[in-house]
Amino acid sequence: MDALNVYAAKLAPQQESLAPGHRACQGCAELLAVRLVAKTLGRDYIIANATGCLEIVTSSFPHSAWQVPWIHVAFENAAAVASGVEAGIKSLKKKGRYPVDRKITIVAQAGDGGTVDIGLQALSGALERGHDFIYICYDNEAYMNTGIQRSSSTPYGAATTTSPAGKESIGQVTMKKNVAEIAVAHDIPYVATASPSYPFDLMEKVRKAADMEGPAYIHVLAPCPTGWRMAPNLAVSIGRLAVETKVFPLYEVVNGEYRMTVQYKHHRPVKDYLKPQGRFRHLQEKEIEFIQQYVDASYEKLLKKIAMSEG
Amino acid sequence: MAKKTGIEVSLGISEAVKLADVDAIAAYPITPQTHIVEHLSELVADGELNAEFIPVESEHSAMSVCAGTAAAGARTYTATSSQGLALMNEILFIIPALRLPIVMTLANRALSGPISIWNDHSDLMSVRDTGWIAIFAENGQEAFDLTLQSFKIAEDHRVLLPISVNIDGFTLSHVIEPHEFLSQEEVNEFLPPYQPLVQLNPDKPVSMGMVGIPEIFFEAKKAQDVALIESKAVIKEVFKDFGDRFGRYYNVIESYRTEDAETLLLTMGSISETAMEAIDVMRDEQGRRVGLLRLRLWRPFPVDELREMVKGVKTLAVIDRAVSFGGTGGPVAGEIRSALYSTADRPYVASFIAGLGGRDVTVKDFMDMAALAEKMEAEGEIHEYKMIGVRE
């Protein structure tokens, strides 16, 4: 907590750039995260938004929830549009046709579908070209906007409408794609995972990303009560369980150096995270054990990277 | 008379883009557009053009980046061809809806398959209904002049629509032609810096590209259609302004030796130069009353001008460079038949499809098409379209 010095809610910025009254589902953790990002960045930022839940719930003409400049073009191109906004402003600043007196942060934001599947190419292109922007993926682990279809970010064993559990299938049969690591492979200055269940950690990371020159990637786990088949009041606690069970560790990678930002001495079994969620309801002990092993192994891999960074 | 410079047409277009002092260029290489963007990136690298050149990873991103730069308020340029245009397709529809005045050179090339790098107009025809203004250049000078004029047209607050300037791939893009360039001072006076009506700026936040619920979607689309139709008046105004300043006048439909013509050929793009030669031969050596119309403005379609120009003409032979598979005629011919259907003394419209995928269309082909069209008219032949110059 070195950039913001915020340890308590009352110390967080009062200003809201995301107006209330949007149409998100009850208990939506994605909008909670978006609000925290908005609080962190204040009014000096511009958003390029991908098609998805976030876009439709905040921009139904003539109502916009955005009090900062906001553009939506299509589904798979938020990173490309953001790089255009960044390059356009850079050019106009050079020519004295855009206010030069303050730093404006460019944020691309998209869901997991718009990031890890259809938007991966545009994301990779923008990261590789080195635009000064933050890409935030709000990952609710399926295509929620279209009705809970599986994406490559859907975890193993989750039932979705296109990876249903049945006699011949346990639901999603593939492992969740790790796009934070793909971002790291682009050798960019800043990559982090974050969760709205850890608001100050999230805000801190957004601040760091904004202050850094060059591309930053933040992967936010955004529990979705509708798609995860759970009660809306569980969104925040399930986000905590994702971290406490090692399913979604919170870490950052600054110029290639890994660091865990939220540490637990003891971790809870993965079962505690799976159980409250209807999408995992069908899983048997054997499958839960398999997931536990996979989570343990992934976590060990991450610890090794952190150890290497510290070493 | 001003000095003429012999230069490749692609380089001439790049010079126009440089003189327009564009702020941002996003492009992906595709044959035959490459020489344009290669030269532009050189100009940026050498400091001769103060712009951001964004070498994107696909055409889809090229057009998406252009959306971003234009929304930020930057004068924006790109160029593409064929498959590249096809990959942009999704975003092409959104640009005019967002009213972003992007200028794009389209070096026309056949769409795959079979894959072909050679010229026809199937790429442009595939994006007919995207809502872009589409203009055709037939030689290097026109390509240079129209590129400059396009920025002025697109950025006019009465228009605010994207424009594609079409040049035939290879047969125009890669040939060396005489160009009469303009000085930077002349261009600055003609084309001041872009003043966006709205832009992404935290001082005055706007939301762009919001959800169109059924209560407003239709109205948004109508507004877009009206804007495109009404852009024709501004296009003519800019053509006249340019002509008055620099002595080169442009029209939405150009005509060649149409006086007292009974038969007209109608073309778009660089084959018009060959067509003119054919007209000369038919007029001067055979004494036939034939002339040529060159459609410069494809969108918005110049309906009134067309109706006026074919008055009293018996036969109109439309030469298309694309197929509308299983349709009722070449795309241009179909449009023209529709435009003339409600007029009283409409000419007989013969639809010919020629020159696909780089197939040469010769002087003799044009003469044959004129003769065939006249024969079809005389016999009252009912037809959809005929392909010319293809082996059966």
Interface residues (C-beta under 8 A of the other chain):
Chain A: R43 D44 Y45 I46 A48 E55 I56 S59 S60 F61 P62 S64 W66 Q67 V68 P69 W70 I71 H72 V73 A74 E76 N77 A80 V81 A82 S83 G84 V85 E86 A87 G88 I89 K90 S91 L92 K94 K95 R97 Y98 P99 I104 Q121 A122 S124 G125 A126 E128 R129
Chain B: D23 A24 A26 N50 A51 E52 I54 P55 V56 E57 S58 H60 S61 S64 V65 C66 A67 G68 T69 A70 A71 A72 G73 A74 T76 E90 I91 I94 L98 P193 L200 N201 P202 D203 P205 V206 S207 M208 G209 M210 V211 G212 I213 I216
